[in-house]
């Protein structure tokens, strides 16, 4: 058995299962690691085509007083219920196509092709926290409210009922000072725009945590009929950072996909010659920095962090050369086993690099052209003002590829260092080229080197989450928690706890059931029931 076991259909375990603790589990650690991701790929005789489309499976490791329990539940949204009722794939996703119900007569099946299908509420990517409320989300305009402790599914929330967007990201950011939730979503049409959404911290007694949501600013799309795809964005103390990248969606193809019987994956185009444009928008004044910051073509899923330093905005992200990753996650490939599967990973897995870009904020008519405007001593990133008024930016590697082969699923000490100058980042990297990312890594981004690894054969850790120690005194004073998937039936999956400073394992909490790999997760502090 090998990595293909990650991509099997999982059985849910809705009742808490007590974990077996090995090592010294921190007594102060309280709350839960909650994760979300695709978990069901086989529905009746149908098989999900793309990993992004698997039905959402939430799971939670709950920890209190040194004890740990585990539970998992499928999201009981309309998409899930329809699939279960019809015993087939009953929705169109990224790469999986929903065909009309074969039980309908020919005329009704024909007409169904011309009706716009409601966006799926298969919210299988991440969590959004607004006040005391938690929602699961994907990259449509639909969210589902959930009980963060029991993982029970609650009401459906249509984001477009509050703000004008047709899609939104599954990567929110939070204001460390004001408690606001920020997100981004696109509005398609003649004047396509990328809209920055701000949801203020709910007032005490406010029943609908979304009711004060508003559009902070609309960034006009450079190409309105072929807007950029984006999975995340950046934030600093004063700015929202948006990357308009050359992976674009052809809106004509997108709006006719149902008639043509194809998934969203057929609507994308990537250009290796079209430059990336970075947009900076002030969080308080809603002013769009007029300077055009440009860079050579690349593709990004995830931002690592961003901050301001001496008149510059510094942006760290995980960069791919192109969009190969989007087409490397089809289930027919992921489920290949043995040497065939290893060969697939060696040949089809794209490289991804941690990079730093720097953008000087105050570019004026007096700014010299043709010279590097970046004066920060700790980076080799450059920004050069061109004759046309744009600033061409060249990245600096955060670490050598020989030291860290690939880097994804990034995280930082979020609640103290998100949007602020920092030193350490955590993530996943590749232990060898014959498999998916299976190694945890700590990066020292100021000294451009790795600062620790964790790896265990046949074990696949998830996105690492940092939890600060009580009264922590330094940036890495705390623990990293990660849900680890085992591909061996004789070895259990577990919650891994790592000392973030030394990056050594301090404890694990093993459970005698399959732990899914998933996509994203978060730390949920203990709920105040008062």
HELIX and SHEET records of a PDB file:
HELIX    1   1 UNK A    3  UNK A    7  5                                   5    
HELIX    2   2 UNK A   51  UNK A   53  5                                   3    
HELIX    3   3 UNK A   78  UNK A   86  1                                   9    
HELIX    4   4 UNK A  106  UNK A  112  1                                   7    
HELIX    5   5 UNK A  159  UNK A  161  5                                   3    
HELIX    6   6 UNK A  251  UNK A  255  1                                   5    
HELIX    7   7 UNK A  257  UNK A  260  1                                   4    
HELIX    8   8 UNK A  264  UNK A  267  5                                   4    
HELIX    9   9 UNK A  324  UNK A  327  5                                   4    
HELIX   10  10 UNK A  331  UNK A  334  1                                   4    
HELIX   11  11 UNK A  338  UNK A  348  1                                  11    
HELIX   12  12 UNK A  414  UNK A  417  1                                   4    
SHEET    1   A 5 UNK A  13  UNK A  18  0                                        
SHEET    2   A 5 UNK A  67  UNK A  74 -1                                        
SHEET    3   A 5 UNK A  55  UNK A  64 -1                                        
SHEET    4   A 5 UNK A  31  UNK A  36 -1                                        
SHEET    5   A 5 UNK A 520  UNK A 524 -1                                        
SHEET    1   B 4 UNK A  13  UNK A  18  0                                        
SHEET    2   B 4 UNK A  67  UNK A  74 -1                                        
SHEET    3   B 4 UNK A  55  UNK A  64 -1                                        
SHEET    4   B 4 UNK A  38  UNK A  40 -1                                        
SHEET    1   C 5 UNK A  20  UNK A  23  0                                        
SHEET    2   C 5 UNK A 504  UNK A 511 -1                                        
SHEET    3   C 5 UNK A 493  UNK A 499 -1                                        
SHEET    4   C 5 UNK A 478  UNK A 486 -1                                        
SHEET    5   C 5 UNK A 459  UNK A 461 -1                                        
SHEET    1   D 5 UNK A  20  UNK A  23  0                                        
SHEET    2   D 5 UNK A 504  UNK A 511 -1                                        
SHEET    3   D 5 UNK A 493  UNK A 499 -1                                        
SHEET    4   D 5 UNK A 478  UNK A 486 -1                                        
SHEET    5   D 5 UNK A 465  UNK A 468 -1                                        
SHEET    1   E 2 UNK A  42  UNK A  43  0                                        
SHEET    2   E 2 UNK A  46  UNK A  47 -1                                        
SHEET    1   F 4 UNK A 126  UNK A 130  0                                        
SHEET    2   F 4 UNK A 133  UNK A 137 -1                                        
SHEET    3   F 4 UNK A 142  UNK A 146 -1                                        
SHEET    4   F 4 UNK A 153  UNK A 158 -1                                        
SHEET    1   G 3 UNK A 167  UNK A 168  0                                        
SHEET    2   G 3 UNK A 181  UNK A 187 -1                                        
SHEET    3   G 3 UNK A 173  UNK A 174 -1                                        
SHEET    1   H 4 UNK A 167  UNK A 168  0                                        
SHEET    2   H 4 UNK A 181  UNK A 187 -1                                        
SHEET    3   H 4 UNK A 193  UNK A 199 -1                                        
SHEET    4   H 4 UNK A 214  UNK A 220 -1                                        
SHEET    1   I 6 UNK A 234  UNK A 235  0                                        
SHEET    2   I 6 UNK A 239  UNK A 244 -1                                        
SHEET    3   I 6 UNK A 276  UNK A 282 -1                                        
SHEET    4   I 6 UNK A 293  UNK A 295 -1                                        
SHEET    5   I 6 UNK A 391  UNK A 394  1                                        
SHEET    6   I 6 UNK A 382  UNK A 385 -1                                        
SHEET    1   J 2 UNK A 247  UNK A 249  0                                        
SHEET    2   J 2 UNK A 268  UNK A 270 -1                                        
SHEET    1   K 4 UNK A 299  UNK A 309  0                                        
SHEET    2   K 4 UNK A 312  UNK A 320 -1                                        
SHEET    3   K 4 UNK A 352  UNK A 360 -1                                        
SHEET    4   K 4 UNK A 396  UNK A 397 -1                                        
SHEET    1   L 4 UNK A 408  UNK A 411  0                                        
SHEET    2   L 4 UNK A 424  UNK A 429 -1                                        
SHEET    3   L 4 UNK A 439  UNK A 444 -1                                        
SHEET    4   L 4 UNK A 449  UNK A 454 -1                                        
END                                                                             
